[in-house]
Amino acid sequence: MSACIIGWAHTPFGKHDALDLETLIVKVARDAVADAGLAPGDIDAIYLGHLNAGFVRQEFPASLTMQAHDEFRFKPATRVENACATGSAAIHQGLNAIAAKKAKRVLVVGVEKMTEVTGQQVGDILIRASYLKEEGDTQGGFAGIFGGIAQRYFQKHGDQSDALARIAAKNHKNGAVNPLAHLRKDLGYEFCRSVSDKNPFVAGPLKRTDCSLVSDGAAAVVLSDMDTALASKKAVVFRAAEHVQDFLPMSKRDITLFEGCELAWKKALGNAKLDLLDLSLVETHDCFTLAELIEYEAMGLTPRGQGFRAIQEGWTAKGGKLPVNPSGGLKSKGHPIGATGVSMHVMSAMQLTGAAGDMQVKDAKLAGVFNMGGAAVANYVSILEPLRS
C-alpha cells in the first residue's frame, strides 16, 4: 500500500447527552488535523462514515465537517455507509482517493449518536442490516440474529458458554484501562459466566455480557500519500487493506463459518506476505462474544470448531501469542456504528507508535484490524505497521 495514517483523534465512547452529532464531528475533525501537523486547508478530501438510519434527525452529515473550520469549505466531502463496517468503508474510500492520485491528504471521520432514541428503536434500526425478507421478524433484533448463530454453532461444536464468558471477561479487563472506553470495569469471568438479574439471557445462549454497548462517539484519522508521510512526525503505513462482501441472506451461506472474514484475512495476509502470528495484535469486531469466537477460526488462529482453545489457553490475552482487542473491543469500548472501524484503526495506530498507555502491547510491530458489517456480510481487514521502526 502507498498510504499512511499520520494523525488521529478519538472522543470517549459512551452516552453523551450534552454532545450532538455536529459537536462530535467537529471535535475529532479539528483534533485529527492538528495531530497530523497540518492546517485545515491542507486537506484535499473528506470522507465521513455514518450509519444513522434514524438514530438522529439531522442528515447530510458529511457537510457538517465544514463546521470544523472555514478552510474546509469547498473541499469534496462524502458520506460512506456499509452497516457496522461503515468506518472502515470510509477509510477505504480515502485510500482509494490517494491511490488514484486524486488526493494527497484525506480526513476520515467516523461518528454515531445512538442514544437519542429508545432501546427498542435502536433494535429496530439495527435489524435493517439483516435480510428483512427472511430475518426481519427475528425476536431480539440483531442480538436475536447472533443468538441464533450461537445456537447453530453450539449444535455443531458443543456448548461454548465458557469460551464466551472468557472472551467477555478478557475484553472488559482490557477496557478497564482504556480511558476512551464506554464501560471501564473489569467484570471478571464469574460474573460474565453466571446468569443474574444484572446479566440475564438476551437472546438464545447470549447474555448481556455477550453483547456490545449502545454508544455515542467519534473517531478520525488523517490519511496521506507516502511523500507526505515521510515528512510527518509519525506515520503508520497500510501494508494491506482488503474488502470482501458476502451474500446478505444468511440462508445462502453457512453462517457459522464467516467465510467473507476468512477470505479477507487470507487476501490481506497474502498481500502483506505475512503469517497471522507475525502480527503483534488484532483489533477484531466483537459485536457479540460469539463473533470474536468465530473470528478466531476465520482468521486462522485455530481450526474450525476449536476457537475455544484460543481463549481458554490464553493465546488472545494481552500477554498471549496474539493479543486480541487490547482496547477492550466493541464489548467494552462501545460500538457507535459509524465510528467503530475508524476507532479500531486509531487504537492500532496508537499501539504501533507506543502511545497506547496502559493498553500497550509490548514491542508492537504489526497490527491487524477486522471490521464487519451485518452478520459477516461486509468484511474489511487492514494490516498496519509503523513507517519508521
N, C-alpha and C positions, 0 to 999 in steps of 0.2 A: 504494500500500500504506500501511497505517497502523501498521506495526510496525517496530521498530528493534533492532539489536544494540547493547547498552550495556556489555557486558563479555564477556571470553573467557579461556580458558586452554588450554594445549596441552602435553602431555608430548613429549619427544623420541620419535620413532618409531625402532624397531629391535628387537633381540632382548633382552627384559628378563627374564632368568631369575629375578631377585630380586623381581619385581613380579607379583602375581597380579591377576586381574580386579577384585576388590574394591578393591585399592590404587590401581589406575589410575582407577577411577570416583571414589573419594573425593578423590583429589588434584585432579582437574580441577573437580569439583563445588565444592569449597571455594574454589579459586583463582578460578574464574569469578565466583562470587557476590561475593567480596571485590573483584575487579577492577571489578565493576559498582557498587561502593559501597553494596551492600545487605547486610542481615543475612539469615541463612538463613530466618527467619520471614517475610520479605517475599515469598518465592517462593510463587506461587499454584498452580503445576502443574509437573510434571517429565515430560519425555519422554526415553527412553533408546534410542538406536539401537545394535543389536547383532545380528549375524547368527548367530554361534556355529555351529549345525548340527553340533556335535560337536568344535569346537576345544577346548573346556574342559568339564569335568564339571558345574561349577556353572551351574545355570539360574536363572530368575526374577531377572534382573539389575536390573530396574527397582527392585526392593525394596532392592537393595544401596546405592542412593543415600541411603537413610536412615542408613547408616553414617557419612555425611559430617558429620552434625550432628543432634542430638536434635530440633531445631526443624523438621526435615523430616518428622518423624513425623506421620502422618495427612494429609499432602499427597497429592493424587492423583498417582500415578506409573505410567507406561505404557511398556512396551517396544514399539518400532516396528521393522519389518523390511521391506526391499524390495531384497534382493540387495545388490549393491555400491553402490546408491544409498540404502542404509539411513540414513546420516547426514542426507542432505537430506530424506528422508521424515520423519524425526523433527523436523527444523526446520519442515517444512510443517505438522505437527500442532500445533506451538507457535504458528505464525502463525494457524492456523485457530481455536485457542482464544482468541487475542487478538481476532481479527476478530469472533468470536461473542460477545465481551464476557464470556466465561467466566473469563478471567484477564487480569491486567494485567502480570504479571511471570512469565516462564516460563524454567525452566532446561532446556536441551537438552544431553545428553551423548551423545557417540559413542565407542564403545570396541570393541576386539577384542584378544584374546590368541590369536595364531595359532601360536606356536612350541612349544606343549606337545605337539604331535603331529608325526609324521614328514612328510617332503615328499610321500610317496605319499598319506598321509591328507589332507593339505591339498588335493591334486588331486582326490581322491575327494569331498571336501566341496564344493569349488567347482563341480565339474561338475554338481551338483544344481541349479544356477541355469540350466541349459540345459533343453531339452525332451527328457527322458530317453527317451521312446518312439522318437525319431529320432536323437538326438545323444549318448545316454548312453554309447555304446561308442567314442566318439572317442578315438583314441590321443593321449596327452599332456594329457588333461583340457582345461581352458579355454585353455591355450596351444595345444592342438590345434584347438580351435574357431576361435581367431583366426588360427592358421596357415592353416586352410582358407579363412577370409575373405581373408587376404592373397593366397593363390593365385588366388582368383577376381578380386580387384582387379587383380593383375598381368596376368591374362589379358585383362582389359578395357582396361587403361591402360599396359601395359608394366611392365618390372621397375623397382620403386621402392626397391630396396635402398639406393641413395644417400640418398634422402629419409629413409628410416627411420633410417639411421645419423646423419644430421644432426640429426634430432629427438632421438635418444638423447643425442648429444653436447651439444646445447643444454641439455637438461634436467639433465644431470649437471654442466655448468658452472654453471648456476643453483643447483643444490642444494648445490654445494661451499661456498657462502657462507650456507646456511641452517642455523643451529645446531640446528634441530629435525629435520633430515633424517636418514634411516636411513643413506644412503651419501653421505658428503660428500667426493666425489672427482671431479675433472674428468678424465674418461676420454679425452676427445679424439676427434675424428672417425675417425682411422685405426684406433684400437682398436675402436671401435664398428662400423666398416665391415668389418673383417677377421675371418675365421673363424680361431679359435685354440683351444688347449686351455682357455684361460680364457674364451673367448667362442664356444662351439660352437653349431651349429644345435640348436634346441629342438623346433620344430615347423614344418614347411613351410619358408618362407624366413625365419622369425623366429629370430634368435639370442638368446643370453642377454641381451644388452644391449637387446633389444627388449621385454623382459618386466619388469613391475613386481615389487617385492620383497614377500616374505612377512614381515610386520611385526607387532609389538605396539605398542599406543599408544592414547591417548585425547585427545579434544578436547572442549571445551564452550563454549557461548555462553549468555548471558542475553538473552532477547528481552523487549521491553517495548512497551506502548502509547505513543502519541505524547506524552501528558501526562507520563509518567514520563521519557521520553527527553529532553524539553525541560529537565528539571531535573537531568539526568545530566552528568557531566564529559565524556563522549564518547558519540557516537551515530552509527551507520551505518544508514541507512534502506533498506528494501527498496522499490526503485522498481518492481520487478516480481518475481513468483515464479510459475513455471509448471511443471506436471507433465503429461507426456504418456506414456501407457502403450501399448505396441505388442503385437502378437502374440508369444507365446513361441516357437512353432516358426519356425525360420529358413526352412523350406520355404514359408511363406506370405508371404514378402516378399523383396525384393532386398536382401540383407544388406550389399551394398557401398555402400548409399545412406544408411543411418542416418536413415530418414525421420522417426522419432519425435524424434530430436535436432533435425532441421531444423524440424519443426513447433513444438517447444518454444521454439526460438530466435526463430522468426517471431512467435509469440504474445507472448513476453516483450518483444522489441524494439518490437513494435506497441503494446503496453500502456504501455510506458515512453516512447513517442513518440521513439525514438532510431534511428539507423542504427548498424550494427555498429562502424564506425570512429569513432563518438563515444566508444567505450569506451577507457579508458586501458590496460586489461589484461584478460586472461581466464585464469582457472584452469580447465583442462579435464581430462577424465577419460582420462588416457593409461595405462590398464591395460596396454596394449601400444602401441608406437610407431605401429602401423598404425591404431589407434583415433584417435590425435591427427591423423594424416594425413587420415582420412576426415572427422573433425570440422571441419577447416579448410573443407572443402567444404560440409558440412551447415550450418555457422553462416553461410555466405555469404561467406567471405573470398575464395574462388576459385570458378570454375566447376567442375562435376563433372569428375573426371579430371585436374585441374590443381593439386591440393593441394601437389604438389612445389614449385610456384613460391613458395609462402609461406615455406617453409624455405630453399629454395635462394637466394632473393633477400633473405633476412634480415628479412622482414616480422615474423616472430614472435620474433625475438631480443629481448633485454631493451631494446635501444635502437631496435627496429624500430617500424613504424607501428601494430602491435598485438601487444605482448608477450604471449606465451602461456606459462603455467607459470613465472613468475619465481621461484616457490618451489622449482622442481625437479620439480614434479608428482609423480604416483604413482611415476614411473620412478626418481626419486632420493630423494624424501621418504619413500616407502614407502606401503603400501596395507593398513593394518589395516582390514578391510572396514567395520565399523560406524562407525569414526572418520573415514573418508575425507571424506565430504560435509561434516561439521562442520569438519574441518580446512581444507577449501577456503574455507569462509566466514570462518574465523579469518584465514587468510592474506590474503584480500581485504580484510577489515576493517583489518588491520594496514597494508596498503598505503594505504588511503584516509584513515588517521589519521596517516600519516607515521611509523609505528612499525615499519617492516619492515627497518630496519638496512641491511645490505649488500645485501639483496634489493630495496631500494626502487626502484620505477619513478618517475622524475622527474615531479612535478606530477600524480600520480594523482588523478583526479576521479571516475571511474566504473569499476566493475569488473563483469565478467560471470563467472558460475560455471556450469559444466556438469558434472553428476554423473550417471553412467549405471549402471544395474543390468542384469546379464546382457549379452547381445550386442545393445545398443541397444534393450532392452525397456522398462526404466524410465528415463525421461528427465526430469531436473529442471534448469531454468535459473533462476538468480537474477540480478537486476541491482541493484547496490548503489551508494550514493553517501553521502558524509558529510551528516549532518543540518545541520551548520554548515560553511561554507566557510572 
